[in-house]
Amino acid sequence: MKKNLLALSLLGGVVFAQDKPLDPCGSPKEVFSKHLLDKCYKGYFDAIMGAKKNADEAIRLAREANNKVGDLERRVSSLERTAENRR
């Protein structure tokens, strides 16, 4: 009888634990600590900051490329005008 009660209480605890919402790191919200959350979300934060850094670098390179294209267009235009003046 005691074994049955123990088994039922353990089974009830498992079912109860499964009904609790989980935070994105996978632990029940009632059990997590700030240290565990910081450890868990550090990877997310690092990934976001890395993506931001890469995006900023891509924007910088795109601006440089755009400036170089503009310079080349001006040079080509200047060369075309020079060629037309020589005719």
PEDA-V146517 format. One record per run of one state. SS is the DSSP state (~ for helix, > for strand, _ for the rest). FROM is the first residue (numbers start at 1). TO is the last residue. If there is no record, write none. Layout:
ss	from	to
SS	FROM	TO
SS	FROM	TO
This chain:
ss	from	to
_	1	1
~	2	19
_	20	21
>	22	22
_	23	27
>	28	28
_	29	33
~	34	86
_	87	87
